[in-house]
Amino acid sequence: MSELAILGAAIGAGLAAIGAGIGIGRIGSSAMEAIGRQPDQAGKIRTNMIIIAALVEGVALFAVVICFMAL
């Protein structure tokens, strides 16, 4: 197995994890701002935030799995 393939898989997995972290951070930030503006809608906003965060995390996990399968 080539060292470059291992390096590429590691970089790809790292970028996927960083992207997920940034995405979830932005989701949380936007949700808190929305709750601050509309406190009566906090339940709906929180539910939507959790669903979207789960989808982002799922895509990141898929990207990491693909990076390791590429080895």
CHARMM internal coordinates of N, CA and C (Angstrom, degrees):
IC EDIT
DIST 1 N 1 CA 1.4535
DIST 1 CA 1 C 1.5300
ANGL 1 N 1 CA 1 C 107.92
DIST 1 C 2 N 1.2990
ANGL 1 CA 1 C 2 N 114.55
DIHE 1 N 1 CA 1 C 2 N 135.68
DIST 2 N 2 CA 1.4557
ANGL 1 C 2 N 2 CA 120.46
DIHE 1 CA 1 C 2 N 2 CA -176.30
DIST 2 CA 2 C 1.5268
ANGL 2 N 2 CA 2 C 111.44
DIHE 1 C 2 N 2 CA 2 C -75.94
DIST 2 C 3 N 1.3202
ANGL 2 CA 2 C 3 N 114.06
DIHE 2 N 2 CA 2 C 3 N 143.31
DIST 3 N 3 CA 1.4658
ANGL 2 C 3 N 3 CA 118.95
DIHE 2 CA 2 C 3 N 3 CA 177.17
DIST 3 CA 3 C 1.5258
ANGL 3 N 3 CA 3 C 111.17
DIHE 2 C 3 N 3 CA 3 C -65.35
DIST 3 C 4 N 1.3241
ANGL 3 CA 3 C 4 N 116.05
DIHE 3 N 3 CA 3 C 4 N -32.08
DIST 4 N 4 CA 1.4640
ANGL 3 C 4 N 4 CA 119.14
DIHE 3 CA 3 C 4 N 4 CA 178.79
DIST 4 CA 4 C 1.5275
ANGL 4 N 4 CA 4 C 111.62
DIHE 3 C 4 N 4 CA 4 C -67.57
DIST 4 C 5 N 1.3262
ANGL 4 CA 4 C 5 N 117.36
DIHE 4 N 4 CA 4 C 5 N -33.90
DIST 5 N 5 CA 1.4655
ANGL 4 C 5 N 5 CA 120.15
DIHE 4 CA 4 C 5 N 5 CA 177.27
DIST 5 CA 5 C 1.5202
ANGL 5 N 5 CA 5 C 110.48
DIHE 4 C 5 N 5 CA 5 C -65.92
DIST 5 C 6 N 1.3165
ANGL 5 CA 5 C 6 N 116.25
DIHE 5 N 5 CA 5 C 6 N -41.42
DIST 6 N 6 CA 1.4671
ANGL 5 C 6 N 6 CA 120.62
DIHE 5 CA 5 C 6 N 6 CA 178.28
DIST 6 CA 6 C 1.5261
ANGL 6 N 6 CA 6 C 110.00
DIHE 5 C 6 N 6 CA 6 C -64.91
DIST 6 C 7 N 1.3270
ANGL 6 CA 6 C 7 N 116.31
DIHE 6 N 6 CA 6 C 7 N -43.34
DIST 7 N 7 CA 1.4593
ANGL 6 C 7 N 7 CA 120.42
DIHE 6 CA 6 C 7 N 7 CA 178.72
DIST 7 CA 7 C 1.5245
ANGL 7 N 7 CA 7 C 111.19
DIHE 6 C 7 N 7 CA 7 C -62.99
DIST 7 C 8 N 1.3318
ANGL 7 CA 7 C 8 N 116.98
DIHE 7 N 7 CA 7 C 8 N -42.13
DIST 8 N 8 CA 1.4605
ANGL 7 C 8 N 8 CA 120.64
DIHE 7 CA 7 C 8 N 8 CA 179.06
DIST 8 CA 8 C 1.5211
ANGL 8 N 8 CA 8 C 112.22
DIHE 7 C 8 N 8 CA 8 C -63.74
DIST 8 C 9 N 1.3360
ANGL 8 CA 8 C 9 N 116.79
DIHE 8 N 8 CA 8 C 9 N -41.15
DIST 9 N 9 CA 1.4624
ANGL 8 C 9 N 9 CA 120.32
DIHE 8 CA 8 C 9 N 9 CA 178.37
DIST 9 CA 9 C 1.5263
ANGL 9 N 9 CA 9 C 110.64
DIHE 8 C 9 N 9 CA 9 C -65.56
DIST 9 C 10 N 1.3199
ANGL 9 CA 9 C 10 N 116.76
DIHE 9 N 9 CA 9 C 10 N -40.19
DIST 10 N 10 CA 1.4626
ANGL 9 C 10 N 10 CA 120.14
DIHE 9 CA 9 C 10 N 10 CA 179.33
DIST 10 CA 10 C 1.5262
ANGL 10 N 10 CA 10 C 111.33
DIHE 9 C 10 N 10 CA 10 C -66.34
DIST 10 C 11 N 1.3097
ANGL 10 CA 10 C 11 N 117.02
DIHE 10 N 10 CA 10 C 11 N -41.85
DIST 11 N 11 CA 1.4704
ANGL 10 C 11 N 11 CA 120.15
DIHE 10 CA 10 C 11 N 11 CA 178.54
DIST 11 CA 11 C 1.5263
ANGL 11 N 11 CA 11 C 110.47
DIHE 10 C 11 N 11 CA 11 C -65.74
DIST 11 C 12 N 1.3284
ANGL 11 CA 11 C 12 N 116.57
DIHE 11 N 11 CA 11 C 12 N -42.41
DIST 12 N 12 CA 1.4669
ANGL 11 C 12 N 12 CA 120.14
DIHE 11 CA 11 C 12 N 12 CA 178.35
DIST 12 CA 12 C 1.5179
ANGL 12 N 12 CA 12 C 112.34
DIHE 11 C 12 N 12 CA 12 C -61.88
DIST 12 C 13 N 1.3302
ANGL 12 CA 12 C 13 N 116.64
DIHE 12 N 12 CA 12 C 13 N -43.57
DIST 13 N 13 CA 1.4658
ANGL 12 C 13 N 13 CA 120.09
DIHE 12 CA 12 C 13 N 13 CA 178.79
DIST 13 CA 13 C 1.5299
ANGL 13 N 13 CA 13 C 110.56
DIHE 12 C 13 N 13 CA 13 C -65.40
DIST 13 C 14 N 1.3157
ANGL 13 CA 13 C 14 N 116.23
DIHE 13 N 13 CA 13 C 14 N -39.83
DIST 14 N 14 CA 1.4692
ANGL 13 C 14 N 14 CA 119.62
DIHE 13 CA 13 C 14 N 14 CA 178.29
DIST 14 CA 14 C 1.5175
ANGL 14 N 14 CA 14 C 112.24
DIHE 13 C 14 N 14 CA 14 C -64.24
DIST 14 C 15 N 1.3197
ANGL 14 CA 14 C 15 N 116.55
DIHE 14 N 14 CA 14 C 15 N -42.67
DIST 15 N 15 CA 1.4692
ANGL 14 C 15 N 15 CA 119.45
DIHE 14 CA 14 C 15 N 15 CA 178.29
DIST 15 CA 15 C 1.5203
ANGL 15 N 15 CA 15 C 111.48
DIHE 14 C 15 N 15 CA 15 C -65.14
DIST 15 C 16 N 1.3299
ANGL 15 CA 15 C 16 N 116.99
DIHE 15 N 15 CA 15 C 16 N -37.26
DIST 16 N 16 CA 1.4677
ANGL 15 C 16 N 16 CA 119.94
DIHE 15 CA 15 C 16 N 16 CA 177.44
DIST 16 CA 16 C 1.5252
ANGL 16 N 16 CA 16 C 110.56
DIHE 15 C 16 N 16 CA 16 C -63.77
DIST 16 C 17 N 1.3255
ANGL 16 CA 16 C 17 N 117.32
DIHE 16 N 16 CA 16 C 17 N -41.34
DIST 17 N 17 CA 1.4666
ANGL 16 C 17 N 17 CA 120.67
DIHE 16 CA 16 C 17 N 17 CA 179.41
DIST 17 CA 17 C 1.5235
ANGL 17 N 17 CA 17 C 111.29
DIHE 16 C 17 N 17 CA 17 C -67.88
DIST 17 C 18 N 1.3167
ANGL 17 CA 17 C 18 N 116.65
DIHE 17 N 17 CA 17 C 18 N -40.79
DIST 18 N 18 CA 1.4666
ANGL 17 C 18 N 18 CA 119.96
DIHE 17 CA 17 C 18 N 18 CA 178.30
DIST 18 CA 18 C 1.5260
ANGL 18 N 18 CA 18 C 110.40
DIHE 17 C 18 N 18 CA 18 C -64.67
DIST 18 C 19 N 1.3393
ANGL 18 CA 18 C 19 N 116.07
DIHE 18 N 18 CA 18 C 19 N -43.16
DIST 19 N 19 CA 1.4685
ANGL 18 C 19 N 19 CA 120.00
DIHE 18 CA 18 C 19 N 19 CA 178.79
DIST 19 CA 19 C 1.5144
ANGL 19 N 19 CA 19 C 112.27
DIHE 18 C 19 N 19 CA 19 C -61.42
DIST 19 C 20 N 1.3289
ANGL 19 CA 19 C 20 N 116.36
DIHE 19 N 19 CA 19 C 20 N -40.62
DIST 20 N 20 CA 1.4672
ANGL 19 C 20 N 20 CA 119.71
DIHE 19 CA 19 C 20 N 20 CA 178.10
DIST 20 CA 20 C 1.5218
ANGL 20 N 20 CA 20 C 110.56
DIHE 19 C 20 N 20 CA 20 C -65.73
DIST 20 C 21 N 1.3120
ANGL 20 CA 20 C 21 N 117.16
DIHE 20 N 20 CA 20 C 21 N -41.34
DIST 21 N 21 CA 1.4659
ANGL 20 C 21 N 21 CA 120.01
DIHE 20 CA 20 C 21 N 21 CA 178.73
DIST 21 CA 21 C 1.5146
ANGL 21 N 21 CA 21 C 112.40
DIHE 20 C 21 N 21 CA 21 C -61.94
DIST 21 C 22 N 1.3131
ANGL 21 CA 21 C 22 N 116.13
DIHE 21 N 21 CA 21 C 22 N -44.43
DIST 22 N 22 CA 1.4707
ANGL 21 C 22 N 22 CA 120.17
DIHE 21 CA 21 C 22 N 22 CA 178.00
DIST 22 CA 22 C 1.5234
ANGL 22 N 22 CA 22 C 110.68
DIHE 21 C 22 N 22 CA 22 C -64.15
DIST 22 C 23 N 1.3406
ANGL 22 CA 22 C 23 N 116.25
DIHE 22 N 22 CA 22 C 23 N -43.82
DIST 23 N 23 CA 1.4605
ANGL 22 C 23 N 23 CA 120.10
DIHE 22 CA 22 C 23 N 23 CA -179.46
DIST 23 CA 23 C 1.5132
ANGL 23 N 23 CA 23 C 112.81
DIHE 22 C 23 N 23 CA 23 C -62.24
DIST 23 C 24 N 1.3220
ANGL 23 CA 23 C 24 N 117.03
DIHE 23 N 23 CA 23 C 24 N -45.77
DIST 24 N 24 CA 1.4626
ANGL 23 C 24 N 24 CA 120.42
DIHE 23 CA 23 C 24 N 24 CA -179.66
DIST 24 CA 24 C 1.5265
ANGL 24 N 24 CA 24 C 110.56
DIHE 23 C 24 N 24 CA 24 C -68.07
DIST 24 C 25 N 1.3126
ANGL 24 CA 24 C 25 N 116.95
DIHE 24 N 24 CA 24 C 25 N -35.54
DIST 25 N 25 CA 1.4684
ANGL 24 C 25 N 25 CA 119.88
DIHE 24 CA 24 C 25 N 25 CA 175.90
DIST 25 CA 25 C 1.5190
ANGL 25 N 25 CA 25 C 112.23
DIHE 24 C 25 N 25 CA 25 C -62.60
DIST 25 C 26 N 1.3145
ANGL 25 CA 25 C 26 N 116.14
DIHE 25 N 25 CA 25 C 26 N -42.35
DIST 26 N 26 CA 1.4671
ANGL 25 C 26 N 26 CA 119.66
DIHE 25 CA 25 C 26 N 26 CA 178.31
DIST 26 CA 26 C 1.5204
ANGL 26 N 26 CA 26 C 111.67
DIHE 25 C 26 N 26 CA 26 C -68.05
DIST 26 C 27 N 1.3317
ANGL 26 CA 26 C 27 N 116.44
DIHE 26 N 26 CA 26 C 27 N -37.35
DIST 27 N 27 CA 1.4667
ANGL 26 C 27 N 27 CA 119.97
DIHE 26 CA 26 C 27 N 27 CA 177.34
DIST 27 CA 27 C 1.5256
ANGL 27 N 27 CA 27 C 109.96
DIHE 26 C 27 N 27 CA 27 C -61.84
DIST 27 C 28 N 1.3356
ANGL 27 CA 27 C 28 N 116.29
DIHE 27 N 27 CA 27 C 28 N -47.41
DIST 28 N 28 CA 1.4664
ANGL 27 C 28 N 28 CA 120.21
DIHE 27 CA 27 C 28 N 28 CA 179.74
DIST 28 CA 28 C 1.5135
ANGL 28 N 28 CA 28 C 112.25
DIHE 27 C 28 N 28 CA 28 C -62.32
DIST 28 C 29 N 1.3299
ANGL 28 CA 28 C 29 N 116.15
DIHE 28 N 28 CA 28 C 29 N -42.41
DIST 29 N 29 CA 1.4628
ANGL 28 C 29 N 29 CA 120.27
DIHE 28 CA 28 C 29 N 29 CA 179.63
DIST 29 CA 29 C 1.5312
ANGL 29 N 29 CA 29 C 111.37
DIHE 28 C 29 N 29 CA 29 C -62.60
DIST 29 C 30 N 1.3155
ANGL 29 CA 29 C 30 N 115.99
DIHE 29 N 29 CA 29 C 30 N -45.96
DIST 30 N 30 CA 1.4664
ANGL 29 C 30 N 30 CA 119.93
DIHE 29 CA 29 C 30 N 30 CA 179.94
DIST 30 CA 30 C 1.5257
ANGL 30 N 30 CA 30 C 111.52
DIHE 29 C 30 N 30 CA 30 C -65.80
DIST 30 C 31 N 1.3205
ANGL 30 CA 30 C 31 N 116.56
DIHE 30 N 30 CA 30 C 31 N -37.32
DIST 31 N 31 CA 1.4610
ANGL 30 C 31 N 31 CA 119.60
DIHE 30 CA 30 C 31 N 31 CA 179.59
DIST 31 CA 31 C 1.5304
ANGL 31 N 31 CA 31 C 110.86
DIHE 30 C 31 N 31 CA 31 C -66.55
DIST 31 C 32 N 1.3281
ANGL 31 CA 31 C 32 N 116.75
DIHE 31 N 31 CA 31 C 32 N -41.80
DIST 32 N 32 CA 1.4689
ANGL 31 C 32 N 32 CA 119.03
DIHE 31 CA 31 C 32 N 32 CA 179.44
DIST 32 CA 32 C 1.5233
ANGL 32 N 32 CA 32 C 111.16
DIHE 31 C 32 N 32 CA 32 C -65.96
DIST 32 C 33 N 1.3204
ANGL 32 CA 32 C 33 N 116.59
DIHE 32 N 32 CA 32 C 33 N -36.88
DIST 33 N 33 CA 1.4667
ANGL 32 C 33 N 33 CA 119.80
DIHE 32 CA 32 C 33 N 33 CA 176.55
DIST 33 CA 33 C 1.5261
ANGL 33 N 33 CA 33 C 110.53
DIHE 32 C 33 N 33 CA 33 C -65.74
DIST 33 C 34 N 1.3336
ANGL 33 CA 33 C 34 N 116.65
DIHE 33 N 33 CA 33 C 34 N -41.33
DIST 34 N 34 CA 1.4632
ANGL 33 C 34 N 34 CA 120.40
DIHE 33 CA 33 C 34 N 34 CA 179.32
DIST 34 CA 34 C 1.5259
ANGL 34 N 34 CA 34 C 111.19
DIHE 33 C 34 N 34 CA 34 C -65.80
DIST 34 C 35 N 1.3286
ANGL 34 CA 34 C 35 N 116.84
DIHE 34 N 34 CA 34 C 35 N -39.74
DIST 35 N 35 CA 1.4702
ANGL 34 C 35 N 35 CA 119.80
DIHE 34 CA 34 C 35 N 35 CA 177.97
DIST 35 CA 35 C 1.5256
ANGL 35 N 35 CA 35 C 109.96
DIHE 34 C 35 N 35 CA 35 C -66.14
DIST 35 C 36 N 1.3238
ANGL 35 CA 35 C 36 N 116.90
DIHE 35 N 35 CA 35 C 36 N -36.11
DIST 36 N 36 CA 1.4639
ANGL 35 C 36 N 36 CA 119.78
DIHE 35 CA 35 C 36 N 36 CA 176.76
DIST 36 CA 36 C 1.5215
ANGL 36 N 36 CA 36 C 112.38
DIHE 35 C 36 N 36 CA 36 C -63.88
DIST 36 C 37 N 1.3151
ANGL 36 CA 36 C 37 N 116.30
DIHE 36 N 36 CA 36 C 37 N -34.31
DIST 37 N 37 CA 1.4676
ANGL 36 C 37 N 37 CA 120.32
DIHE 36 CA 36 C 37 N 37 CA 179.97
DIST 37 CA 37 C 1.5302
ANGL 37 N 37 CA 37 C 112.11
DIHE 36 C 37 N 37 CA 37 C -81.50
DIST 37 C 38 N 1.3315
ANGL 37 CA 37 C 38 N 117.01
DIHE 37 N 37 CA 37 C 38 N -34.82
DIST 38 N 38 CA 1.4665
ANGL 37 C 38 N 38 CA 122.01
DIHE 37 CA 37 C 38 N 38 CA -177.72
DIST 38 CA 38 C 1.5335
ANGL 38 N 38 CA 38 C 109.74
DIHE 37 C 38 N 38 CA 38 C -130.85
DIST 38 C 39 N 1.3188
ANGL 38 CA 38 C 39 N 117.96
DIHE 38 N 38 CA 38 C 39 N 75.37
DIST 39 N 39 CA 1.4705
ANGL 38 C 39 N 39 CA 119.63
DIHE 38 CA 38 C 39 N 39 CA -176.19
DIST 39 CA 39 C 1.5272
ANGL 39 N 39 CA 39 C 114.02
DIHE 38 C 39 N 39 CA 39 C -61.86
DIST 39 C 40 N 1.3131
ANGL 39 CA 39 C 40 N 117.31
DIHE 39 N 39 CA 39 C 40 N -26.56
DIST 40 N 40 CA 1.4677
ANGL 39 C 40 N 40 CA 119.51
DIHE 39 CA 39 C 40 N 40 CA -179.28
DIST 40 CA 40 C 1.5273
ANGL 40 N 40 CA 40 C 112.29
DIHE 39 C 40 N 40 CA 40 C -72.41
DIST 40 C 41 N 1.3019
ANGL 40 CA 40 C 41 N 118.45
DIHE 40 N 40 CA 40 C 41 N -15.73
DIST 41 N 41 CA 1.4663
ANGL 40 C 41 N 41 CA 123.07
DIHE 40 CA 40 C 41 N 41 CA 178.80
DIST 41 CA 41 C 1.5328
ANGL 41 N 41 CA 41 C 112.71
DIHE 40 C 41 N 41 CA 41 C -101.79
DIST 41 C 42 N 1.3177
ANGL 41 CA 41 C 42 N 116.57
DIHE 41 N 41 CA 41 C 42 N 17.53
DIST 42 N 42 CA 1.4697
ANGL 41 C 42 N 42 CA 120.92
DIHE 41 CA 41 C 42 N 42 CA -174.11
DIST 42 CA 42 C 1.5251
ANGL 42 N 42 CA 42 C 112.31
DIHE 41 C 42 N 42 CA 42 C -59.23
DIST 42 C 43 N 1.3002
ANGL 42 CA 42 C 43 N 118.66
DIHE 42 N 42 CA 42 C 43 N -39.06
DIST 43 N 43 CA 1.4641
ANGL 42 C 43 N 43 CA 121.42
DIHE 42 CA 42 C 43 N 43 CA -179.07
DIST 43 CA 43 C 1.5167
ANGL 43 N 43 CA 43 C 112.85
DIHE 42 C 43 N 43 CA 43 C -63.45
DIST 43 C 44 N 1.3304
ANGL 43 CA 43 C 44 N 116.46
DIHE 43 N 43 CA 43 C 44 N -46.03
DIST 44 N 44 CA 1.4611
ANGL 43 C 44 N 44 CA 120.51
DIHE 43 CA 43 C 44 N 44 CA 179.50
DIST 44 CA 44 C 1.5162
ANGL 44 N 44 CA 44 C 111.17
DIHE 43 C 44 N 44 CA 44 C -67.22
DIST 44 C 45 N 1.3262
ANGL 44 CA 44 C 45 N 116.77
DIHE 44 N 44 CA 44 C 45 N -40.01
DIST 45 N 45 CA 1.4630
ANGL 44 C 45 N 45 CA 120.43
DIHE 44 CA 44 C 45 N 45 CA -180.00
DIST 45 CA 45 C 1.5244
ANGL 45 N 45 CA 45 C 110.24
DIHE 44 C 45 N 45 CA 45 C -65.38
DIST 45 C 46 N 1.3244
ANGL 45 CA 45 C 46 N 116.57
DIHE 45 N 45 CA 45 C 46 N -43.22
DIST 46 N 46 CA 1.4673
ANGL 45 C 46 N 46 CA 120.47
DIHE 45 CA 45 C 46 N 46 CA -179.75
DIST 46 CA 46 C 1.5248
ANGL 46 N 46 CA 46 C 111.20
DIHE 45 C 46 N 46 CA 46 C -63.83
DIST 46 C 47 N 1.3312
ANGL 46 CA 46 C 47 N 116.73
DIHE 46 N 46 CA 46 C 47 N -41.45
DIST 47 N 47 CA 1.4633
ANGL 46 C 47 N 47 CA 120.40
DIHE 46 CA 46 C 47 N 47 CA 178.49
DIST 47 CA 47 C 1.5245
ANGL 47 N 47 CA 47 C 110.90
DIHE 46 C 47 N 47 CA 47 C -61.83
DIST 47 C 48 N 1.3225
ANGL 47 CA 47 C 48 N 116.53
DIHE 47 N 47 CA 47 C 48 N -46.80
DIST 48 N 48 CA 1.4614
ANGL 47 C 48 N 48 CA 120.54
DIHE 47 CA 47 C 48 N 48 CA 179.00
DIST 48 CA 48 C 1.5262
ANGL 48 N 48 CA 48 C 111.02
DIHE 47 C 48 N 48 CA 48 C -63.74
DIST 48 C 49 N 1.3359
ANGL 48 CA 48 C 49 N 117.17
DIHE 48 N 48 CA 48 C 49 N -37.78
DIST 49 N 49 CA 1.4606
ANGL 48 C 49 N 49 CA 120.87
DIHE 48 CA 48 C 49 N 49 CA 179.02
DIST 49 CA 49 C 1.5209
ANGL 49 N 49 CA 49 C 110.74
DIHE 48 C 49 N 49 CA 49 C -62.22
DIST 49 C 50 N 1.3223
ANGL 49 CA 49 C 50 N 117.45
DIHE 49 N 49 CA 49 C 50 N -43.37
DIST 50 N 50 CA 1.4618
ANGL 49 C 50 N 50 CA 121.34
DIHE 49 CA 49 C 50 N 50 CA -178.99
DIST 50 CA 50 C 1.5295
ANGL 50 N 50 CA 50 C 110.59
DIHE 49 C 50 N 50 CA 50 C -66.34
DIST 50 C 51 N 1.3236
ANGL 50 CA 50 C 51 N 117.53
DIHE 50 N 50 CA 50 C 51 N -40.93
DIST 51 N 51 CA 1.4657
ANGL 50 C 51 N 51 CA 120.60
DIHE 50 CA 50 C 51 N 51 CA 179.14
DIST 51 CA 51 C 1.5257
ANGL 51 N 51 CA 51 C 110.56
DIHE 50 C 51 N 51 CA 51 C -63.71
DIST 51 C 52 N 1.3191
ANGL 51 CA 51 C 52 N 117.15
DIHE 51 N 51 CA 51 C 52 N -46.49
DIST 52 N 52 CA 1.4629
ANGL 51 C 52 N 52 CA 120.66
DIHE 51 CA 51 C 52 N 52 CA -178.92
DIST 52 CA 52 C 1.5254
ANGL 52 N 52 CA 52 C 110.73
DIHE 51 C 52 N 52 CA 52 C -66.06
DIST 52 C 53 N 1.3322
ANGL 52 CA 52 C 53 N 117.57
DIHE 52 N 52 CA 52 C 53 N -40.24
DIST 53 N 53 CA 1.4695
ANGL 52 C 53 N 53 CA 120.26
DIHE 52 CA 52 C 53 N 53 CA 178.09
DIST 53 CA 53 C 1.5239
ANGL 53 N 53 CA 53 C 110.82
DIHE 52 C 53 N 53 CA 53 C -62.93
DIST 53 C 54 N 1.3275
ANGL 53 CA 53 C 54 N 117.34
DIHE 53 N 53 CA 53 C 54 N -37.94
DIST 54 N 54 CA 1.4648
ANGL 53 C 54 N 54 CA 120.47
DIHE 53 CA 53 C 54 N 54 CA 177.79
DIST 54 CA 54 C 1.5234
ANGL 54 N 54 CA 54 C 110.68
DIHE 53 C 54 N 54 CA 54 C -65.59
DIST 54 C 55 N 1.3200
ANGL 54 CA 54 C 55 N 117.48
DIHE 54 N 54 CA 54 C 55 N -39.32
DIST 55 N 55 CA 1.4612
ANGL 54 C 55 N 55 CA 120.11
DIHE 54 CA 54 C 55 N 55 CA 178.26
DIST 55 CA 55 C 1.5236
ANGL 55 N 55 CA 55 C 111.39
DIHE 54 C 55 N 55 CA 55 C -65.95
DIST 55 C 56 N 1.3227
ANGL 55 CA 55 C 56 N 117.44
DIHE 55 N 55 CA 55 C 56 N -41.86
DIST 56 N 56 CA 1.4612
ANGL 55 C 56 N 56 CA 120.88
DIHE 55 CA 55 C 56 N 56 CA 177.45
DIST 56 CA 56 C 1.5237
ANGL 56 N 56 CA 56 C 110.29
DIHE 55 C 56 N 56 CA 56 C -62.58
DIST 56 C 57 N 1.3122
ANGL 56 CA 56 C 57 N 116.73
DIHE 56 N 56 CA 56 C 57 N -43.22
DIST 57 N 57 CA 1.4624
ANGL 56 C 57 N 57 CA 120.92
DIHE 56 CA 56 C 57 N 57 CA 179.32
DIST 57 CA 57 C 1.5199
ANGL 57 N 57 CA 57 C 110.78
DIHE 56 C 57 N 57 CA 57 C -64.45
DIST 57 C 58 N 1.3178
ANGL 57 CA 57 C 58 N 117.65
DIHE 57 N 57 CA 57 C 58 N -37.97
DIST 58 N 58 CA 1.4599
ANGL 57 C 58 N 58 CA 121.40
DIHE 57 CA 57 C 58 N 58 CA 177.25
DIST 58 CA 58 C 1.5171
ANGL 58 N 58 CA 58 C 112.12
DIHE 57 C 58 N 58 CA 58 C -63.29
DIST 58 C 59 N 1.3173
ANGL 58 CA 58 C 59 N 116.88
DIHE 58 N 58 CA 58 C 59 N -42.13
DIST 59 N 59 CA 1.4644
ANGL 58 C 59 N 59 CA 120.72
DIHE 58 CA 58 C 59 N 59 CA 178.26
DIST 59 CA 59 C 1.5287
ANGL 59 N 59 CA 59 C 109.84
DIHE 58 C 59 N 59 CA 59 C -65.05
DIST 59 C 60 N 1.3208
ANGL 59 CA 59 C 60 N 117.60
DIHE 59 N 59 CA 59 C 60 N -40.15
DIST 60 N 60 CA 1.4591
ANGL 59 C 60 N 60 CA 120.69
DIHE 59 CA 59 C 60 N 60 CA 179.05
DIST 60 CA 60 C 1.5267
ANGL 60 N 60 CA 60 C 110.85
DIHE 59 C 60 N 60 CA 60 C -65.02
DIST 60 C 61 N 1.3191
ANGL 60 CA 60 C 61 N 117.13
DIHE 60 N 60 CA 60 C 61 N -42.01
DIST 61 N 61 CA 1.4610
ANGL 60 C 61 N 61 CA 120.18
DIHE 60 CA 60 C 61 N 61 CA 177.72
DIST 61 CA 61 C 1.5257
ANGL 61 N 61 CA 61 C 110.42
DIHE 60 C 61 N 61 CA 61 C -63.38
DIST 61 C 62 N 1.3192
ANGL 61 CA 61 C 62 N 117.40
DIHE 61 N 61 CA 61 C 62 N -41.02
DIST 62 N 62 CA 1.4558
ANGL 61 C 62 N 62 CA 121.43
DIHE 61 CA 61 C 62 N 62 CA 177.06
DIST 62 CA 62 C 1.5248
ANGL 62 N 62 CA 62 C 110.72
DIHE 61 C 62 N 62 CA 62 C -60.69
DIST 62 C 63 N 1.3324
ANGL 62 CA 62 C 63 N 116.84
DIHE 62 N 62 CA 62 C 63 N -42.95
DIST 63 N 63 CA 1.4752
ANGL 62 C 63 N 63 CA 120.85
DIHE 62 CA 62 C 63 N 63 CA 179.58
DIST 63 CA 63 C 1.5346
ANGL 63 N 63 CA 63 C 110.75
DIHE 62 C 63 N 63 CA 63 C -63.63
DIST 63 C 64 N 1.3140
ANGL 63 CA 63 C 64 N 117.82
DIHE 63 N 63 CA 63 C 64 N -40.65
DIST 64 N 64 CA 1.4681
ANGL 63 C 64 N 64 CA 120.56
DIHE 63 CA 63 C 64 N 64 CA 179.03
DIST 64 CA 64 C 1.5266
ANGL 64 N 64 CA 64 C 110.13
DIHE 63 C 64 N 64 CA 64 C -65.58
DIST 64 C 65 N 1.3162
ANGL 64 CA 64 C 65 N 117.57
DIHE 64 N 64 CA 64 C 65 N -42.28
DIST 65 N 65 CA 1.4653
ANGL 64 C 65 N 65 CA 120.81
DIHE 64 CA 64 C 65 N 65 CA 178.86
DIST 65 CA 65 C 1.5213
ANGL 65 N 65 CA 65 C 110.73
DIHE 64 C 65 N 65 CA 65 C -62.60
DIST 65 C 66 N 1.3299
ANGL 65 CA 65 C 66 N 117.05
DIHE 65 N 65 CA 65 C 66 N -42.69
DIST 66 N 66 CA 1.4629
ANGL 65 C 66 N 66 CA 120.90
DIHE 65 CA 65 C 66 N 66 CA 178.02
DIST 66 CA 66 C 1.5302
ANGL 66 N 66 CA 66 C 110.88
DIHE 65 C 66 N 66 CA 66 C -62.51
DIST 66 C 67 N 1.3313
ANGL 66 CA 66 C 67 N 117.08
DIHE 66 N 66 CA 66 C 67 N -40.06
DIST 67 N 67 CA 1.4701
ANGL 66 C 67 N 67 CA 119.96
DIHE 66 CA 66 C 67 N 67 CA 178.52
DIST 67 CA 67 C 1.5275
ANGL 67 N 67 CA 67 C 110.67
DIHE 66 C 67 N 67 CA 67 C -60.99
DIST 67 C 68 N 1.3106
ANGL 67 CA 67 C 68 N 117.83
DIHE 67 N 67 CA 67 C 68 N -41.78
DIST 68 N 68 CA 1.4548
ANGL 67 C 68 N 68 CA 119.89
DIHE 67 CA 67 C 68 N 68 CA -179.17
DIST 68 CA 68 C 1.5265
ANGL 68 N 68 CA 68 C 112.08
DIHE 67 C 68 N 68 CA 68 C -76.44
DIST 68 C 69 N 1.3256
ANGL 68 CA 68 C 69 N 117.16
DIHE 68 N 68 CA 68 C 69 N -28.13
DIST 69 N 69 CA 1.4657
ANGL 68 C 69 N 69 CA 119.23
DIHE 68 CA 68 C 69 N 69 CA 175.65
DIST 69 CA 69 C 1.5321
ANGL 69 N 69 CA 69 C 111.25
DIHE 68 C 69 N 69 CA 69 C -71.44
DIST 69 C 70 N 1.3198
ANGL 69 CA 69 C 70 N 116.56
DIHE 69 N 69 CA 69 C 70 N -25.74
DIST 70 N 70 CA 1.4602
ANGL 69 C 70 N 70 CA 120.43
DIHE 69 CA 69 C 70 N 70 CA 179.95
DIST 70 CA 70 C 1.5292
ANGL 70 N 70 CA 70 C 111.60
DIHE 69 C 70 N 70 CA 70 C -69.15
DIST 70 C 71 N 1.3073
ANGL 70 CA 70 C 71 N 116.72
DIHE 70 N 70 CA 70 C 71 N -16.48
DIST 71 N 71 CA 1.4583
ANGL 70 C 71 N 71 CA 119.63
DIHE 70 CA 70 C 71 N 71 CA 176.96
DIST 71 CA 71 C 1.5123
ANGL 71 N 71 CA 71 C 109.38
DIHE 70 C 71 N 71 CA 71 C -67.26
END
COOR INIT
IC SEED 1 N 1 CA 1 C
IC BUILD
